[in-house]
Amino acid sequence: MHWLADSDCDPPEAQPKRVAVAETAVKINGEWSWLYATIDTETKLILDVALFGRHGTDPAAAFLHHLREKHDLSETELLVDQFGYRTALSRLGLSGRVNYTERNLIEKWFHTLTMRLDRFHISWEAVGRASASGLNSSCITTTVRDRTKRSMERHRSRKYRTRQC
């Protein structure tokens, strides 16, 4: 068993050359917030993630300021979109440019995160409904495990079928 306390508190220090920066809207307990994140385009290491109650130049500047405190950005080019970042970069004296192509890594990360959160939410709701109806969690786990196993077996059998002429 691994304990969170046994792990390092801070991510490894990085001196990235190119960092993709982006934000996305997330709904938490019915309230909209903005999730900001950065990724090193070479190592694909997530450098920082932060949640803000609003969107704009001030949160972007605060996020980039915190990123600069954690990592050496003196030689780093930040790849950003138009919204609020150019002003934030100028305020902080950071180097960056608008780039939609190479920022694709961070957009993919947001997509994956959203997909996983949706799956978790669906599973969580299913457990809640099952608990309300009197089923225990081991029944739910067994059912999900059985369905996954059957699905994998069907997939494997299709994969190795040969076509007869």
Secondary structure, 3 states (H helix, E strand, C coil): CCCHHHCCCCCCCCCCCEEEEEEEEEEECCEEEEEEEEEECCCCCEEEEEEECCCCHHHHHHHHHHHHHHCCCCCCEEEECCCCHHHHHHHHCCCEEECCCCCHHHHHHHHHHHHHHHHHHHHHHHHHHHHHCCCCHHHHHHHHHHHHHHHHHHHHHHHCCCCCC
